[in-house]
């Protein structure tokens, strides 16, 4: 009996926590990173009715500007009830650094619920615009161009990578295109770009908030000297669309296009020198982890038969900078200049593969030729020590051939040149058979001589004809203006023409072309002004009203056409209209 009572009591005690687990009581903040002069909205929310005795945390690092502001919302959907009670505060940080918002508490069904602490980062005071809805300010807060360095403290010769990414808060704006406006400068580094097939967007987190990001550039860097080396910023022009809060006649959200100039800022790499202690005498700068060997494709030859001896370093590291060791050959074994081969793969992790010097050697006499062992030293990044690998000794056996009678025989060996392998070996000719040519004819008074004399005379009337036509064309002022205007229109609309058939891309390119044309002609940033102001500027330049109305109509069509069905024929028609109106306006400017 007593045992049964204990079981019932345990079940009752376990039931209450299980009930409390169905309740969500959490803290949310408007941003995880803010300036010292910015405000922060903090909300504490419970999703079940019945909570009581709410107690906020101690905001010791914040000044409470407003709150608590309670709000209750409930709904009944398909027989299921939804409830939410929220307590909201507006705070301003008192100091910089990583600040913690402590746990709030609330009683529910006899239990005390607590929220998890939330950390926010407070930076220096920032410049806050008069209008927080300014599209450029919105872009600056929600578009981030960053440079991620794999290792900011490498050794000299150690390969590192730098990845450039664009992070975008897609809930606040849309990025449509981007292109570099200024490339970084890598002073003190050997650098090589890593190909990116396509900048596909991915889900990620930036400063504690959900963002989408795309990799726009990957570079492999190999520092050439120690000390602080600075990488200049990557700067990009990013085409963005910021929602205006209004909707068009079709219900679509109206956005405002702009060009945002983003930069990664400079990055400093602290490069460590390689250790001097215990550095081998034959060390030439190889850094990484490698294997080394010297091998011959043949070890038994006849006199004047060639063999290929390969000096190979393989592994991971600064393979492109490695100076391969050389080997010595005894007298009577000729060695020719090597053919250099590389099989090096470039990835974001660095260089891997092999580098080879292939020598051709040819014995001149019978005998055995010894190629002594050769050392190769490198600095191991895995073990942070110098290592030396010594190749095996190679013996070339030549059982047949001429026997040298003395030192003079070896010293008198004829030197020869090799192109790429043993099949290209040729002796230098020591004799020649030269004979005077009997089939010789003087140029003077020849047929070619008279032909070249007459050609300038024949060219005179042809030149007069071309000059006359040029003068007629230059005097045609109206025709020249028309041709120049058509050429200018085609120049600005070239990208739009390529996108015919792709509705969204075509109208974006067409709108951008029209704004770029006006920017060049009016010397203003037309994406920041209204169509009415564009009309006024064109009128000030004495452009007739019909041409202005046509231009504005094309801009309007670009806005509406993205939300309506469109065919290739309609896009071709829009292109022709834009070309004609640009040409018409240019003739009047």
C-alpha positions as CSV (number, residue, x, y, z in Angstrom):
1,X,0.0,0.0,0.0
2,X,2.8,2.4,1.0
3,X,4.7,1.5,-2.2
4,X,1.6,2.4,-4.4
5,X,1.3,5.8,-2.7
6,X,4.9,6.6,-3.4
7,X,4.4,5.7,-7.1
8,X,1.3,8.0,-7.3
9,X,3.2,10.9,-5.7
10,X,6.2,10.5,-8.1
11,X,3.8,10.5,-11.1
12,X,2.1,13.7,-9.8
13,X,5.5,15.4,-9.3
14,X,6.6,14.5,-12.8
15,X,3.4,15.6,-14.4
16,X,3.8,19.2,-13.4
17,X,7.2,19.7,-15.1
18,X,6.0,18.0,-18.2
19,X,3.1,20.4,-18.3
20,X,5.5,23.4,-17.9
21,X,7.6,22.1,-20.8
22,X,4.8,22.8,-23.2
23,X,5.0,26.6,-22.4
24,X,7.4,28.8,-24.4
25,X,8.8,31.8,-22.5
26,X,11.6,33.5,-24.4
27,X,13.5,36.8,-25.0
28,X,13.9,38.4,-28.4
29,X,16.0,41.5,-29.3
30,X,15.6,43.8,-32.3
31,X,19.4,43.5,-33.1
32,X,22.4,41.7,-31.7
33,X,24.9,44.4,-32.6
34,X,24.4,48.2,-32.1
35,X,26.2,51.5,-31.6
36,X,26.5,53.1,-28.2
37,X,24.0,55.8,-29.3
38,X,21.4,53.4,-30.7
39,X,18.3,52.0,-29.1
40,X,17.4,48.4,-28.5
41,X,14.0,46.8,-28.3
42,X,13.7,43.8,-26.0
43,X,10.6,41.6,-25.8
44,X,9.7,38.8,-23.3
45,X,7.0,36.5,-24.7
46,X,4.9,33.7,-23.2
47,X,2.7,31.6,-25.6
48,X,0.2,30.2,-23.0
49,X,-2.6,32.0,-21.1
50,X,-2.3,31.9,-17.3
51,X,1.2,33.5,-16.7
52,X,1.4,35.8,-13.8
53,X,3.8,37.9,-11.7
54,X,6.1,38.9,-14.5
55,X,9.5,40.0,-13.3
56,X,12.0,41.7,-15.7
57,X,15.8,41.2,-15.4
58,X,18.1,43.8,-13.9
59,X,19.0,46.1,-16.8
60,X,22.2,47.3,-15.1
61,X,24.1,48.0,-18.3
62,X,21.2,49.8,-20.0
63,X,19.0,52.8,-19.5
64,X,15.3,52.0,-19.7
65,X,13.7,54.5,-22.1
66,X,10.3,52.9,-22.1
67,X,8.5,49.9,-20.7
68,X,7.2,47.5,-19.8
69,X,4.7,47.7,-22.6
70,X,2.4,44.7,-22.3
71,X,0.5,43.4,-25.4
72,X,-1.8,40.4,-25.7
73,X,-2.9,38.7,-29.0
74,X,-5.0,35.6,-29.5
75,X,-6.6,33.8,-32.4
76,X,-8.7,30.7,-33.1
77,X,-7.8,28.9,-36.3
78,X,-9.5,25.6,-37.4
79,X,-10.4,25.0,-33.8
80,X,-6.9,25.5,-32.5
81,X,-6.3,28.4,-30.1
82,X,-3.2,30.7,-30.3
83,X,-2.2,33.0,-27.5
84,X,0.7,35.4,-27.0
85,X,1.5,37.9,-24.2
86,X,4.5,40.1,-24.7
87,X,6.3,42.6,-22.4
88,X,8.4,45.1,-24.4
89,X,11.2,47.5,-23.3
90,X,13.1,50.2,-25.2
91,X,16.7,50.3,-23.9
92,X,19.9,52.3,-24.6
93,X,23.3,50.9,-23.7
94,X,25.4,52.7,-21.1
95,X,28.8,51.3,-22.2
96,X,30.6,49.5,-25.0
97,X,31.4,45.8,-25.0
98,X,29.5,42.5,-24.9
99,X,26.5,43.1,-22.6
100,X,24.2,40.5,-21.2
101,X,20.4,40.9,-20.8
102,X,19.6,38.6,-17.9
103,X,16.7,36.2,-17.4
104,X,13.1,37.4,-16.9
105,X,10.8,35.3,-14.8
106,X,7.1,34.5,-14.6
107,X,4.9,32.1,-12.7
108,X,2.8,29.6,-14.6
109,X,0.6,26.9,-13.0
110,X,2.5,26.9,-9.8
111,X,6.0,26.9,-11.5
112,X,8.5,29.7,-12.1
113,X,9.6,30.0,-15.7
114,X,12.7,31.8,-16.8
115,X,14.1,33.1,-20.1
116,X,17.6,32.4,-21.3
117,X,20.1,35.3,-21.1
118,X,20.8,37.1,-24.3
119,X,24.1,38.8,-25.3
120,X,24.4,41.9,-27.5
121,X,27.6,43.6,-28.7
122,X,27.8,47.4,-28.3
123,X,30.3,49.3,-30.6
124,X,31.3,52.9,-30.9
125,X,28.6,55.4,-31.5
126,X,27.5,55.4,-35.2
127,X,26.1,58.1,-37.4
128,X,22.4,57.8,-37.4
129,X,20.6,59.5,-40.4
130,X,17.8,61.9,-40.0
131,X,15.6,59.5,-41.9
132,X,16.0,55.8,-40.8
133,X,14.1,54.8,-43.9
134,X,16.7,56.3,-46.2
135,X,17.5,53.4,-48.7
136,X,21.2,54.0,-48.5
137,X,21.1,53.7,-44.7
138,X,19.0,50.5,-44.9
139,X,21.5,49.1,-47.4
140,X,24.5,49.9,-45.1
141,X,22.8,48.1,-42.2
142,X,21.8,45.0,-44.1
143,X,24.6,44.4,-46.7
144,X,28.0,43.3,-45.5
145,X,31.1,42.6,-47.6
146,X,33.7,40.7,-45.5
147,X,37.0,39.1,-46.1
148,X,37.7,35.8,-44.2
149,X,41.4,34.9,-43.7
150,X,42.1,31.3,-43.0
151,X,45.2,32.1,-40.9
152,X,46.1,35.7,-39.9
153,X,49.5,34.5,-38.4
154,X,51.3,32.3,-41.0
155,X,55.0,31.6,-41.5
156,X,56.9,33.0,-44.5
157,X,56.1,30.7,-47.4
158,X,53.0,29.2,-45.7
159,X,50.0,29.2,-48.0
160,X,46.8,30.8,-46.6
161,X,43.5,31.6,-48.2
162,X,41.2,34.6,-48.2
163,X,37.5,34.3,-49.0
164,X,35.3,37.3,-49.8
165,X,31.6,37.0,-49.0
166,X,28.5,39.2,-49.3
167,X,26.0,38.8,-46.4
168,X,22.5,40.1,-47.0
169,X,19.5,40.3,-44.7
170,X,16.9,39.4,-47.4
171,X,14.0,40.3,-45.1
172,X,15.0,44.0,-45.4
173,X,16.1,44.3,-49.1
174,X,17.1,42.4,-52.2
175,X,20.5,42.3,-53.9
176,X,20.2,42.0,-57.7
177,X,23.7,42.3,-59.0
178,X,27.2,43.1,-57.9
179,X,30.6,43.8,-59.5
180,X,34.1,44.7,-58.2
181,X,34.9,48.4,-58.4
182,X,38.4,48.1,-56.9
183,X,40.4,45.0,-56.5
184,X,42.6,44.3,-53.5
185,X,46.4,44.7,-53.6
186,X,48.5,41.9,-52.0
187,X,51.8,43.6,-51.4
188,X,54.3,41.1,-50.0
189,X,52.4,38.0,-51.2
190,X,52.4,35.7,-54.2
191,X,48.7,35.3,-55.0
192,X,46.5,33.2,-57.2
193,X,42.7,33.4,-57.7
194,X,40.7,30.2,-57.2
195,X,37.9,29.8,-59.8
196,X,34.3,30.1,-58.6
197,X,31.8,28.4,-60.9
198,X,28.8,30.3,-59.7
199,X,28.1,32.5,-56.7
200,X,25.1,30.5,-55.3
201,X,23.4,32.0,-52.2
202,X,23.5,30.0,-49.0
203,X,21.9,30.4,-45.6
204,X,24.1,31.6,-42.8
205,X,24.4,33.9,-39.8
206,X,26.1,37.3,-39.4
207,X,26.3,39.1,-36.1
208,X,23.8,36.7,-34.6
209,X,21.1,37.3,-37.3
210,X,20.0,35.1,-40.2
211,X,21.4,36.2,-43.5
212,X,22.0,34.8,-47.0
213,X,25.5,34.9,-48.3
214,X,27.4,34.3,-51.5
215,X,31.1,33.7,-52.0
216,X,32.3,36.3,-54.6
217,X,36.1,35.7,-54.6
218,X,38.7,33.2,-53.4
219,X,42.4,33.9,-53.3
220,X,45.4,31.8,-52.3
221,X,48.2,33.8,-50.7
222,X,51.9,32.9,-50.0
223,X,53.7,35.5,-47.9
224,X,57.2,36.3,-49.1
225,X,58.5,38.2,-46.1
226,X,57.9,38.5,-42.3
227,X,56.2,41.3,-40.4
228,X,52.9,43.1,-40.7
229,X,51.6,42.9,-44.3
230,X,48.5,44.8,-45.3
231,X,45.9,43.7,-47.8
232,X,43.9,46.6,-49.3
233,X,40.1,46.4,-49.4
234,X,38.0,44.8,-52.0
235,X,35.4,47.3,-53.1
236,X,32.2,46.4,-54.9
237,X,29.2,48.1,-56.5
238,X,26.1,46.3,-55.3
239,X,22.7,46.8,-57.0
240,X,20.0,46.6,-54.5
241,X,16.2,47.1,-54.3
242,X,14.8,48.5,-51.0
243,X,11.0,48.1,-50.4
244,X,9.2,51.5,-50.1
245,X,6.2,50.1,-48.2
246,X,3.9,50.9,-51.1
247,X,2.2,48.6,-53.6
248,X,1.5,49.0,-57.3
249,X,-1.8,48.7,-59.1
250,X,-1.2,44.9,-59.4
251,X,-0.6,44.5,-55.7
252,X,3.1,44.0,-56.1
253,X,5.5,45.6,-53.6
254,X,7.2,48.8,-55.0
255,X,10.9,48.9,-54.5
256,X,13.5,51.6,-54.9
257,X,16.7,50.7,-56.8
258,X,20.1,52.0,-55.7
259,X,23.8,51.3,-56.1
260,X,25.5,50.6,-52.7
261,X,29.3,50.8,-52.5
262,X,30.5,48.2,-50.1
263,X,34.1,47.6,-48.8
264,X,35.8,44.8,-46.8
265,X,38.2,47.2,-45.1
266,X,41.9,46.5,-44.9
267,X,43.2,43.3,-43.4
268,X,46.6,42.9,-41.7
269,X,48.5,39.6,-41.7
270,X,51.2,39.1,-39.1
271,X,53.7,36.9,-40.9
272,X,56.2,34.9,-38.7
273,X,59.8,34.4,-39.9
274,X,61.0,30.8,-40.3
275,X,63.2,29.6,-37.4
276,X,66.9,30.2,-37.8
277,X,68.0,27.5,-35.3
278,X,68.8,24.2,-36.9
279,X,68.1,25.5,-40.4
280,X,69.8,23.1,-42.9
281,X,72.5,24.5,-45.2
282,X,70.6,23.2,-48.3
283,X,67.2,24.8,-47.3
284,X,65.9,27.0,-50.2
285,X,62.5,28.0,-48.9
286,X,60.2,24.9,-49.2
287,X,57.4,25.1,-46.7
288,X,54.8,22.4,-46.3
289,X,54.9,18.7,-46.1
290,X,56.6,16.8,-48.9
291,X,58.1,13.6,-50.3
292,X,61.3,13.7,-52.4
293,X,63.0,11.2,-54.8
294,X,65.4,11.0,-57.7
295,X,64.8,8.0,-60.0
296,X,66.1,6.8,-63.4
297,X,63.9,5.1,-66.0
298,X,66.9,2.9,-66.9
299,X,69.9,1.7,-64.9
300,X,71.5,-0.4,-67.7
301,X,72.5,1.3,-71.0
302,X,74.7,1.0,-74.0
303,X,77.2,3.7,-74.9
304,X,75.4,6.7,-76.4
305,X,72.0,5.4,-75.3
306,X,69.9,7.9,-73.2
307,X,68.2,7.6,-69.9
308,X,65.7,9.9,-68.1
309,X,66.5,10.9,-64.5
310,X,63.6,12.6,-62.7
311,X,64.0,14.9,-59.6
312,X,60.5,15.0,-58.0
313,X,59.0,16.8,-55.0
314,X,55.4,16.0,-54.2
315,X,53.0,16.9,-51.4
316,X,51.2,20.0,-50.1
317,X,52.8,23.5,-49.7
318,X,54.4,26.2,-51.7
319,X,55.2,23.9,-54.6
320,X,55.3,26.8,-57.1
321,X,58.2,28.4,-55.2
322,X,60.3,25.3,-54.7
323,X,63.8,25.2,-56.1
324,X,64.4,21.6,-57.0
325,X,67.9,20.2,-56.0
326,X,70.4,19.3,-58.7
327,X,72.6,16.2,-58.8
328,X,76.2,15.7,-60.0
329,X,77.2,13.2,-62.7
330,X,80.6,11.7,-63.0
331,X,82.9,12.3,-66.1
332,X,81.7,10.4,-69.1
333,X,78.0,10.6,-68.2
334,X,76.7,13.7,-69.9
335,X,73.8,15.6,-68.4
336,X,71.6,18.0,-70.4
337,X,69.4,20.9,-69.3
338,X,66.2,19.6,-67.7
339,X,62.6,19.7,-68.9
340,X,60.4,21.1,-66.1
341,X,57.0,19.6,-65.5
342,X,54.3,20.6,-62.9
343,X,51.2,18.8,-61.9
344,X,49.9,21.2,-59.2
345,X,46.2,21.5,-58.1
346,X,45.0,24.8,-56.7
347,X,42.2,24.6,-54.1
348,X,41.0,26.9,-51.3
349,X,43.3,24.8,-49.0
350,X,46.4,25.6,-51.0
351,X,48.6,23.9,-53.5
352,X,49.1,20.1,-53.8
353,X,50.6,17.8,-56.4
354,X,54.1,17.5,-57.7
355,X,56.9,19.4,-59.5
356,X,59.5,17.6,-61.6
357,X,62.8,18.3,-63.3
358,X,63.5,15.6,-65.9
359,X,67.1,15.3,-67.1
360,X,68.5,13.3,-70.1
361,X,71.8,11.6,-69.4
362,X,74.0,9.8,-72.0
363,X,77.0,7.7,-71.2
364,X,80.0,8.0,-73.5
365,X,82.0,4.9,-72.5
366,X,81.7,1.5,-71.0
367,X,81.6,1.3,-67.2
368,X,79.6,2.0,-64.1
369,X,78.5,5.5,-63.3
370,X,77.5,6.5,-59.7
371,X,75.1,9.4,-59.0
372,X,75.5,10.1,-55.3
373,X,72.5,10.7,-52.9
374,X,71.1,14.3,-52.9
375,X,69.4,15.9,-49.8
376,X,66.2,18.0,-49.9
377,X,65.2,20.1,-46.9
378,X,61.9,21.7,-46.0
379,X,60.1,23.3,-43.1
380,X,57.2,21.0,-41.9
381,X,54.0,22.9,-41.0
382,X,52.6,19.9,-39.2
383,X,55.6,19.4,-36.8
384,X,57.0,23.0,-37.0
385,X,60.5,21.7,-37.6
386,X,63.0,21.4,-40.5
387,X,63.2,18.0,-42.1
388,X,65.7,16.6,-44.6
389,X,65.0,13.7,-47.1
390,X,67.9,12.1,-48.9
391,X,67.5,10.4,-52.3
392,X,68.9,6.9,-53.0
393,X,72.1,6.4,-54.8
394,X,71.8,5.6,-58.5
395,X,74.2,3.3,-60.4
396,X,74.1,3.5,-64.3
397,X,75.7,0.3,-65.7
398,X,77.1,0.5,-69.3
399,X,78.5,-3.0,-70.1
400,X,79.2,-2.3,-73.8
401,X,80.8,0.6,-75.6
402,X,84.1,2.3,-76.1
403,X,86.7,2.0,-73.3
404,X,88.3,5.4,-72.4
405,X,92.1,5.2,-73.0
406,X,92.7,8.2,-70.6
407,X,91.6,11.5,-69.3
408,X,91.9,13.1,-72.8
409,X,89.2,10.8,-74.2
410,X,86.7,12.0,-71.5
411,X,87.6,15.7,-71.9
412,X,87.3,15.6,-75.7
413,X,83.7,14.4,-75.7
414,X,81.6,16.4,-78.1
415,X,79.0,18.5,-76.4
416,X,75.4,18.3,-77.8
417,X,72.1,20.0,-77.3
418,X,68.8,18.5,-76.2
419,X,65.4,19.9,-76.9
420,X,63.0,17.8,-74.7
421,X,64.1,14.2,-74.6
422,X,66.6,11.7,-75.8
423,X,65.1,11.4,-79.3
424,X,66.1,15.0,-80.0
425,X,69.8,14.5,-79.5
426,X,71.8,15.6,-82.6
427,X,75.5,16.0,-83.2
428,X,76.7,19.5,-84.2
429,X,77.9,19.4,-87.8
430,X,81.6,20.1,-88.2
431,X,81.7,20.4,-92.0
432,X,79.6,22.1,-94.7
433,X,79.2,21.9,-98.5
434,X,78.4,25.4,-99.7
435,X,78.1,26.2,-103.5
436,X,77.4,29.6,-105.2
437,X,73.9,29.9,-106.6
438,X,73.6,30.0,-110.4
439,X,69.9,30.9,-110.5
440,X,70.3,34.6,-109.6
441,X,68.4,37.5,-111.1
442,X,68.8,41.2,-110.2
443,X,65.8,43.1,-108.8
444,X,66.6,46.2,-110.8
445,X,64.6,46.5,-114.1
446,X,62.7,43.2,-113.2
447,X,58.9,42.8,-113.5
448,X,58.5,43.3,-109.7
449,X,60.5,46.5,-110.0
450,X,58.2,48.0,-112.6
451,X,55.1,46.8,-110.8
452,X,56.1,48.6,-107.6
453,X,56.9,51.8,-109.6
454,X,53.4,51.9,-111.2
455,X,51.3,51.1,-108.0
456,X,51.7,54.5,-106.4
457,X,50.4,56.2,-109.6
458,X,47.4,53.9,-109.6
459,X,46.6,54.7,-106.0
460,X,46.3,58.5,-106.5
461,X,42.8,58.5,-108.1
462,X,41.6,55.9,-105.5
463,X,42.8,58.2,-102.7
464,X,41.0,61.2,-104.3
465,X,37.8,59.2,-104.5
466,X,38.0,58.2,-100.8
467,X,38.8,61.8,-99.7
468,X,35.8,63.1,-101.6
469,X,33.5,60.6,-99.9
470,X,34.9,61.5,-96.5
471,X,34.3,65.2,-97.0
472,X,30.7,64.5,-98.0
473,X,30.1,62.5,-94.9
474,X,31.7,65.1,-92.6
475,X,29.5,67.8,-94.0
476,X,26.4,65.8,-93.3
477,X,25.8,67.2,-89.8
478,X,22.3,65.8,-89.3
479,X,23.4,62.3,-90.5
480,X,26.4,62.3,-88.3
481,X,24.3,63.3,-85.3
482,X,21.9,60.5,-86.1
483,X,24.7,57.9,-86.5
484,X,26.3,59.0,-83.2
485,X,23.1,58.9,-81.3
486,X,22.3,55.4,-82.6
487,X,25.8,54.2,-81.7
488,X,25.4,55.7,-78.2
489,X,22.0,54.1,-77.7
490,X,23.3,50.6,-78.7
491,X,26.3,51.1,-76.3
492,X,24.1,51.7,-73.3
493,X,21.5,49.0,-74.2
494,X,24.0,46.2,-75.1
495,X,23.4,44.4,-71.8
496,X,19.6,44.7,-72.1
497,X,19.7,43.2,-75.6
498,X,21.6,40.1,-74.3
499,X,18.9,39.5,-71.7
500,X,15.9,39.5,-74.2
501,X,13.9,36.4,-73.3
502,X,14.6,36.6,-69.6
503,X,12.0,38.9,-68.2
504,X,13.4,39.9,-64.8
505,X,17.0,40.3,-66.0
506,X,15.9,42.2,-69.2
507,X,13.9,44.9,-67.4
508,X,16.5,45.3,-64.7
509,X,19.2,45.8,-67.4
510,X,17.0,48.2,-69.4
511,X,16.2,50.3,-66.3
512,X,19.9,50.4,-65.4
513,X,20.9,51.4,-68.9
514,X,18.4,54.3,-68.9
515,X,19.7,55.6,-65.6
516,X,23.4,55.2,-66.7
517,X,22.7,57.2,-69.8
518,X,21.1,60.1,-67.8
519,X,23.9,59.9,-65.3
520,X,26.5,60.4,-68.1
521,X,24.5,63.2,-69.7
522,X,23.2,65.1,-66.7
523,X,26.1,64.4,-64.3
524,X,23.7,63.4,-61.5
525,X,22.8,60.1,-59.7
526,X,19.4,59.6,-61.3
527,X,18.5,56.5,-59.2
528,X,18.2,58.9,-56.2
529,X,15.7,61.4,-57.8
530,X,12.1,61.1,-58.9
531,X,10.8,60.9,-62.5
532,X,9.4,64.4,-62.1
533,X,12.9,65.8,-61.3
534,X,14.3,63.9,-64.3
535,X,11.8,65.6,-66.5
536,X,12.7,69.0,-65.1
537,X,16.4,68.4,-65.7
538,X,15.8,67.3,-69.3
539,X,13.6,70.4,-69.9
540,X,16.4,72.6,-68.6
541,X,18.5,71.1,-71.4
542,X,15.9,72.1,-74.0
543,X,14.7,68.5,-74.7
544,X,11.2,68.6,-76.2
545,X,8.3,67.4,-74.1
546,X,7.4,64.4,-76.3
547,X,10.8,62.9,-76.0
548,X,10.8,63.4,-72.2
549,X,7.3,61.7,-71.9
550,X,8.5,58.7,-74.0
551,X,11.6,58.3,-71.8
552,X,9.6,58.4,-68.6
553,X,7.1,56.0,-70.1
554,X,9.9,53.5,-70.7
555,X,11.0,53.8,-67.1
556,X,7.4,53.2,-65.9
557,X,7.1,50.2,-68.2
558,X,10.2,48.7,-66.5
559,X,8.5,48.9,-63.1
560,X,5.2,47.4,-64.2
561,X,6.5,44.8,-66.7
562,X,8.2,42.8,-63.9
563,X,4.8,41.9,-62.4
564,X,2.9,41.3,-65.7
565,X,3.2,38.5,-68.3
566,X,5.7,39.5,-71.1
567,X,6.9,37.8,-74.3
568,X,10.0,38.0,-76.3
569,X,8.2,40.2,-78.9
570,X,7.2,42.7,-76.2
571,X,10.7,42.8,-74.8
572,X,12.1,43.4,-78.3
573,X,9.6,46.2,-78.8
574,X,10.6,47.8,-75.4
575,X,14.3,47.6,-76.5
576,X,13.6,49.3,-79.8
577,X,11.6,52.0,-78.1
578,X,14.3,52.7,-75.6
579,X,16.9,52.8,-78.4
580,X,14.9,55.3,-80.3
581,X,14.2,57.6,-77.3
582,X,17.8,57.7,-76.3
583,X,18.8,58.6,-79.8
584,X,16.1,61.2,-80.0
585,X,17.2,62.8,-76.7
586,X,20.9,62.7,-77.5
587,X,20.4,64.6,-80.7
588,X,18.9,67.5,-78.7
589,X,21.5,67.6,-75.9
